[in-house]
Amino acid sequence: MSGIYIHIPFCRQACHYCDFHFSTSLKSKKDFLDALKKEIYLQRDYLGAKNISTVYFGGGTPSILSGEEIVEIVYELSKYFSIDKNAEITLEANPDDLSKEKLKELSHTPINRLSIGVQSFSDEDLKFLHRIHNSSNAIRSVKEAQDIGFKNITIDLIYGIQTLTNEQWKKNLQTAFSHDVPHVSCYSLTVESKTALASFIKKGKIQNIDPQKSVEQFEILMSEMKNNNFIHYEISNFCKEDFYSKHNSSYWKGAKYLGLGPSAHSYDTHSRQWNVSSNSAYINSIKKNILPFEKETLTQEQKFNEYIMTSLRTMWGIDLQVIKNKFSRNYSSHFSKEAEKYFAQKLLKNEGEKIFLTDKGKLFADKIASDLFVVFNK
């Protein structure tokens, strides 16, 4: 089964840390929606098989869309794809958008999973990040979404923020636990080059991120999640039983997906392609019946490296049988040689034919994956 990602490229305000593609002007919203519907038609054959198990509205801020606009988009998808009756359909939303009226409106759409961009339950952190909402908005949005009937809710939290103490980080997590949120995605704050955050640090207006604090808060995260019976199923993702993100899990398991909208990526197991990161260029191109993307055909090395990178991050791990069956002996030999030192350091562990990161290894996931990559053709 395949998934569809829809990028809604609008936000009411630019957050200081974000480098995703978006516009704070809504002037082109109608033209964008018209282009999106046309792109759905133009890309109707991309996935081959038409069965769709997940739809994900990301951004940007998809909660800017009205309920009617969401229904229209899903209806357009249903013309050309067979959306499973139990499909997971996720909408990313900001707490300030989720009024009672908005939640009631969303409850009458196909959306059955909400991803709420809380980021922190501390007003000091939210102000630092330049978020619109405050902590009261965040708590209210979760409660009211549950009251309306949304049971499948995930929230985003950020750690490593300059203003975030270890004690407040624990309080953020306990707030999530106390409100019975069944899925939490937690990310370390990173400094992206073209963001306001990067500019402030470069000018000395604020301190840079403290990597040691980020490590400490990740360790707190793993401990608190384990103590509260959350499953750590991917480096940044934790859930109660049966509340895995089906959409994101399909990425990590190498399933096909179609990305729609400016900057959206698509993958068909043989190649990747990505749309232009410009609302005007996207709209103008689609008007001419031209799909505005660049494409890369994946080599065996790239396929191997992507398998290592995505699988290693998950609770399902790397399957040695997949490496043996899909790749040549050189790949297996390289993997065994490079992995040996990480077994010795207790950063990797194995269960039969499966290889996993230990909790300590999760602190070095990117470095370990990089060493396990192949670079045969330099």
C-alpha positions as CSV (number, residue, x, y, z in Angstrom):
1,M,0.0,0.0,0.0
2,S,1.2,3.5,-0.8
3,G,0.9,6.9,0.8
4,I,0.2,10.5,-0.4
5,Y,1.8,13.6,1.1
6,I,0.2,17.0,0.5
7,H,2.3,20.1,1.2
8,I,0.2,23.1,2.1
9,P,2.7,26.0,1.7
10,F,1.2,28.7,3.9
11,C,1.8,29.9,7.5
12,R,0.4,32.8,9.4
13,Q,3.8,33.6,10.9
14,A,7.4,32.4,10.3
15,C,8.9,30.5,13.2
16,H,12.5,31.4,13.9
17,Y,13.9,27.8,13.5
18,C,11.9,26.6,10.5
19,D,13.3,26.1,7.1
20,F,10.4,24.3,5.4
21,H,8.9,25.9,2.3
22,F,6.0,28.2,3.1
23,S,4.6,31.7,2.5
24,T,3.0,34.0,5.0
25,S,0.9,35.6,2.3
26,L,-2.4,33.8,1.5
27,K,-3.0,35.8,-1.8
28,S,-2.2,32.8,-4.0
29,K,-4.2,30.2,-1.9
30,K,-7.0,29.7,-4.4
31,D,-4.6,29.4,-7.3
32,F,-2.6,27.0,-5.3
33,L,-5.6,24.8,-4.5
34,D,-6.6,24.8,-8.2
35,A,-3.1,23.8,-9.1
36,L,-3.0,21.1,-6.5
37,K,-6.2,19.5,-7.8
38,K,-4.7,19.6,-11.3
39,E,-1.5,18.0,-10.1
40,I,-3.5,15.1,-8.6
41,Y,-4.8,14.4,-12.1
42,L,-1.4,14.8,-13.7
43,Q,0.2,12.4,-11.2
44,R,-2.6,9.9,-11.2
45,D,-0.3,7.1,-12.6
46,Y,2.8,7.8,-10.6
47,L,2.2,5.1,-8.0
48,G,1.2,2.4,-10.4
49,A,-1.1,0.5,-8.1
50,K,-3.9,2.9,-7.0
51,N,-4.4,1.6,-3.4
52,I,-3.7,4.3,-0.8
53,S,-3.4,3.5,2.9
54,T,-2.4,6.9,4.2
55,V,-2.9,10.6,3.3
56,Y,-0.8,13.2,5.2
57,F,-1.5,17.0,5.0
58,G,1.8,18.7,6.0
59,G,3.3,22.1,5.6
60,G,3.4,24.9,6.2
61,T,0.3,25.0,8.2
62,P,-2.5,22.7,6.8
63,S,-4.9,23.8,9.5
64,I,-5.2,27.0,7.5
65,L,-7.5,25.0,5.2
66,S,-11.2,25.1,5.7
67,G,-13.1,21.8,6.2
68,E,-14.7,22.3,2.8
69,E,-11.3,22.7,1.2
70,I,-10.0,19.5,2.8
71,V,-13.1,17.5,1.7
72,E,-12.6,18.8,-1.9
73,I,-8.9,17.7,-1.9
74,V,-9.7,14.2,-0.6
75,Y,-12.6,13.9,-3.1
76,E,-10.2,14.8,-5.9
77,L,-7.8,12.2,-4.7
78,S,-10.6,9.6,-4.6
79,K,-11.3,10.2,-8.3
80,Y,-7.9,8.7,-9.3
81,F,-6.8,6.6,-6.3
82,S,-8.5,3.9,-4.2
83,I,-8.3,5.2,-0.7
84,D,-8.7,2.4,1.9
85,K,-11.8,2.7,4.0
86,N,-9.6,2.5,7.1
87,A,-6.9,4.9,5.7
88,E,-5.0,7.0,8.2
89,I,-5.6,10.6,7.1
90,T,-3.5,13.1,9.1
91,L,-3.7,16.9,9.3
92,E,-0.9,18.9,10.9
93,A,-2.4,21.8,12.9
94,N,-1.3,24.7,15.1
95,P,-3.0,25.0,18.5
96,D,-4.1,28.6,17.7
97,D,-6.1,27.3,14.7
98,L,-7.9,24.6,16.7
99,S,-10.9,26.5,18.1
100,K,-14.0,24.5,19.1
101,E,-15.6,25.6,15.9
102,K,-12.6,24.5,13.8
103,L,-12.5,21.1,15.5
104,K,-16.2,20.5,14.9
105,E,-15.6,21.5,11.3
106,L,-12.7,19.0,11.0
107,S,-14.7,16.3,12.6
108,H,-17.0,16.3,9.6
109,T,-14.1,15.8,7.2
110,P,-12.1,12.6,6.4
111,I,-9.4,13.7,8.8
112,N,-9.0,11.0,11.5
113,R,-5.6,11.9,13.0
114,L,-4.4,15.2,14.2
115,S,-0.7,16.2,14.5
116,I,-0.7,19.3,16.8
117,G,2.5,21.5,16.7
118,V,2.8,22.1,20.4
119,Q,6.6,22.3,20.5
120,S,6.6,23.3,24.2
121,F,4.3,23.8,27.1
122,S,6.5,26.6,28.3
123,D,5.6,30.2,27.3
124,E,9.2,31.2,27.5
125,D,10.2,28.6,24.9
126,L,7.3,29.4,22.6
127,K,8.2,33.1,22.7
128,F,11.8,32.2,21.9
129,L,10.7,30.0,19.0
130,H,8.4,32.8,17.7
131,R,5.3,30.6,17.9
132,I,1.9,32.3,17.8
133,H,0.2,30.1,20.5
134,N,0.9,30.0,24.2
135,S,1.0,27.0,26.6
136,S,-2.7,27.5,27.5
137,N,-3.7,27.3,23.9
138,A,-1.7,24.1,23.5
139,I,-3.3,22.3,26.4
140,R,-6.8,23.6,25.4
141,S,-6.4,22.4,21.8
142,V,-5.5,18.9,22.9
143,K,-8.4,18.7,25.4
144,E,-11.0,20.0,23.0
145,A,-9.8,17.8,20.2
146,Q,-10.3,14.8,22.5
147,D,-13.7,16.1,23.6
148,I,-14.8,16.5,19.9
149,G,-13.9,12.8,19.4
150,F,-10.4,12.8,18.0
151,K,-8.6,9.8,19.6
152,N,-5.6,9.5,17.3
153,I,-3.6,12.6,18.3
154,T,0.1,13.2,18.1
155,I,2.0,16.3,19.4
156,D,5.4,17.6,18.4
157,L,7.8,18.7,21.1
158,I,11.3,20.3,20.7
159,Y,14.2,19.8,23.1
160,G,17.6,21.4,23.2
161,I,16.0,24.9,23.1
162,Q,18.3,27.5,24.7
163,T,15.5,28.5,27.1
164,L,14.5,24.9,28.0
165,T,15.9,23.5,31.3
166,N,16.0,19.8,32.0
167,E,13.3,20.3,34.7
168,Q,11.0,22.1,32.3
169,W,11.6,19.4,29.7
170,K,10.4,16.8,32.2
171,K,7.4,19.0,32.9
172,N,6.6,19.2,29.1
173,L,6.7,15.4,28.9
174,Q,4.6,14.9,32.0
175,T,2.0,17.4,30.6
176,A,1.7,15.2,27.5
177,F,1.4,12.1,29.6
178,S,-1.3,13.7,31.9
179,H,-3.5,14.5,28.9
180,D,-3.4,10.9,27.5
181,V,-1.7,11.9,24.2
182,P,-1.0,8.5,22.6
183,H,1.8,9.6,20.2
184,V,4.6,12.1,20.7
185,S,7.2,13.2,18.2
186,C,10.3,14.8,19.8
187,Y,13.0,16.6,17.9
188,S,16.2,18.3,18.9
189,L,16.4,21.9,17.9
190,T,18.7,22.4,15.0
191,V,20.1,25.5,13.4
192,E,19.3,25.7,9.7
193,S,21.4,28.1,7.7
194,K,18.7,30.3,6.2
195,T,16.6,30.8,9.4
196,A,16.2,33.7,11.7
197,L,17.6,31.5,14.5
198,A,20.9,31.1,12.5
199,S,21.1,34.8,11.9
200,F,20.6,35.6,15.6
201,I,23.3,33.2,16.6
202,K,25.7,34.5,14.0
203,K,25.1,38.1,15.2
204,G,25.6,37.1,18.8
205,K,22.1,38.0,19.8
206,I,21.5,34.6,21.4
207,Q,23.8,31.7,22.4
208,N,24.3,28.7,20.1
209,I,22.7,25.4,21.0
210,D,24.4,23.4,23.7
211,P,25.0,19.9,22.3
212,Q,25.5,18.4,25.8
213,K,22.1,19.7,27.0
214,S,20.5,18.2,23.9
215,V,22.1,14.8,24.7
216,E,20.9,15.1,28.4
217,Q,17.4,15.9,27.3
218,F,17.3,13.0,24.8
219,E,18.3,10.7,27.6
220,I,15.6,12.1,29.8
221,L,13.2,11.7,26.9
222,M,14.0,8.0,26.5
223,S,13.8,7.3,30.2
224,E,10.5,9.2,30.7
225,M,8.9,7.5,27.7
226,K,9.9,4.1,28.9
227,N,8.6,4.8,32.4
228,N,5.2,5.8,30.9
229,N,4.9,2.7,28.7
230,F,5.5,4.4,25.4
231,I,7.1,2.4,22.6
232,H,10.2,4.0,21.1
233,Y,9.6,2.9,17.6
234,E,11.8,5.5,15.7
235,I,14.5,7.8,17.0
236,S,12.2,10.8,17.3
237,N,8.8,9.0,17.7
238,F,7.1,7.4,20.6
239,C,3.6,5.9,20.9
240,K,1.2,3.7,22.9
241,E,0.3,0.3,21.4
242,D,-1.5,0.6,18.0
243,F,-0.8,4.3,17.6
244,Y,2.2,4.2,15.3
245,S,2.2,6.7,12.5
246,K,1.3,4.5,9.6
247,H,2.3,7.2,7.1
248,N,5.8,7.9,8.5
249,S,6.3,4.2,9.2
250,S,5.8,3.6,5.5
251,Y,8.6,6.0,4.7
252,W,11.0,4.1,7.0
253,K,10.0,0.8,5.6
254,G,10.6,1.9,2.0
255,A,7.1,2.0,0.7
256,K,6.1,4.1,-2.4
257,Y,4.7,7.6,-1.8
258,L,3.5,10.5,-3.9
259,G,4.2,14.1,-2.8
260,L,1.9,16.8,-4.0
261,G,2.4,20.6,-3.8
262,P,5.5,22.8,-3.9
263,S,8.7,21.3,-2.4
264,A,6.9,17.9,-1.9
265,H,9.0,14.7,-2.5
266,S,8.0,11.5,-4.2
267,Y,9.5,8.0,-4.2
268,D,8.7,4.9,-6.3
269,T,11.5,2.6,-5.0
270,H,13.6,3.3,-8.1
271,S,13.9,7.1,-8.1
272,R,13.1,10.2,-6.1
273,Q,11.7,13.5,-7.4
274,W,10.9,16.8,-5.7
275,N,8.7,19.7,-6.8
276,V,10.0,23.2,-7.1
277,S,10.1,25.2,-3.8
278,S,8.2,28.2,-5.1
279,N,4.5,28.8,-5.0
280,S,4.4,30.9,-8.1
281,A,6.6,28.6,-10.1
282,Y,4.6,25.6,-9.0
283,I,1.2,27.3,-9.9
284,N,2.4,28.7,-13.3
285,S,3.9,25.3,-14.3
286,I,0.9,23.3,-13.4
287,K,-1.3,25.7,-15.4
288,K,0.7,24.7,-18.4
289,N,0.2,21.0,-17.6
290,I,3.9,20.7,-16.8
291,L,5.0,19.0,-13.6
292,P,7.7,21.2,-12.0
293,F,10.0,18.6,-10.5
294,E,13.6,17.4,-10.6
295,K,14.3,13.7,-10.6
296,E,17.1,11.4,-9.4
297,T,17.4,7.7,-10.4
298,L,18.8,5.8,-7.4
299,T,22.0,3.7,-7.8
300,Q,22.4,0.5,-5.8
301,E,24.7,2.3,-3.4
302,Q,22.0,4.9,-2.8
303,K,19.3,2.3,-2.3
304,F,21.6,0.4,0.2
305,N,22.5,3.6,2.1
306,E,18.8,4.7,2.3
307,Y,17.8,1.3,3.6
308,I,20.5,1.5,6.3
309,M,19.6,5.0,7.3
310,T,15.9,4.5,7.6
311,S,15.9,1.0,9.0
312,L,18.5,1.7,11.7
313,R,16.4,4.5,13.1
314,T,13.4,2.2,13.9
315,M,12.5,-0.6,16.3
316,W,12.2,-2.9,13.3
317,G,16.0,-2.6,12.6
318,I,18.2,-3.7,9.7
319,D,17.4,-7.1,8.3
320,L,20.5,-9.0,7.2
321,Q,18.3,-11.1,4.9
322,V,17.2,-8.0,3.0
323,I,20.9,-7.0,2.5
324,K,21.8,-10.5,1.3
325,N,18.8,-10.8,-1.0
326,K,18.7,-7.3,-2.5
327,F,22.4,-6.5,-2.7
328,S,25.7,-8.1,-3.8
329,R,28.1,-9.9,-1.5
330,N,30.3,-6.7,-1.3
331,Y,27.5,-4.9,0.5
332,S,27.1,-7.7,3.1
333,S,30.9,-7.8,3.7
334,H,31.1,-4.1,4.1
335,F,28.3,-4.0,6.5
336,S,29.7,-6.9,8.7
337,K,33.1,-5.3,8.8
338,E,31.9,-1.8,9.7
339,A,29.2,-3.0,12.2
340,E,31.7,-5.1,14.2
341,K,33.2,-2.2,16.1
342,Y,29.8,-0.9,17.1
343,F,28.8,-4.3,18.5
344,A,32.0,-4.2,20.6
345,Q,31.1,-0.7,21.9
346,K,27.6,-1.9,22.7
347,L,26.1,0.7,20.4
348,L,24.5,-2.0,18.1
349,K,22.9,-5.3,19.1
350,N,21.5,-8.2,17.2
351,E,18.5,-10.5,17.6
352,G,18.9,-13.3,15.1
353,E,19.1,-11.7,11.6
354,K,18.0,-8.2,12.8
355,I,20.4,-5.4,13.9
356,F,19.3,-2.6,16.2
357,L,20.7,0.4,17.9
358,T,21.0,0.2,21.7
359,D,19.7,3.1,23.8
360,K,23.3,4.4,23.9
361,G,23.7,3.8,20.2
362,K,20.7,6.1,19.5
363,L,22.8,9.0,20.7
364,F,25.1,8.3,17.7
365,A,22.6,7.1,15.1
366,D,23.8,9.4,12.3
367,K,27.5,8.7,12.8
368,I,26.8,4.9,12.9
369,A,24.7,5.0,9.8
370,S,27.3,7.1,8.0
371,D,30.0,4.5,8.7
372,L,27.7,1.7,7.5
373,F,27.1,3.4,4.2
374,V,28.9,2.1,1.1
375,V,31.0,4.3,-1.2
376,F,32.3,1.8,-3.7
377,N,32.2,4.2,-6.7
378,K,34.1,7.3,-5.7
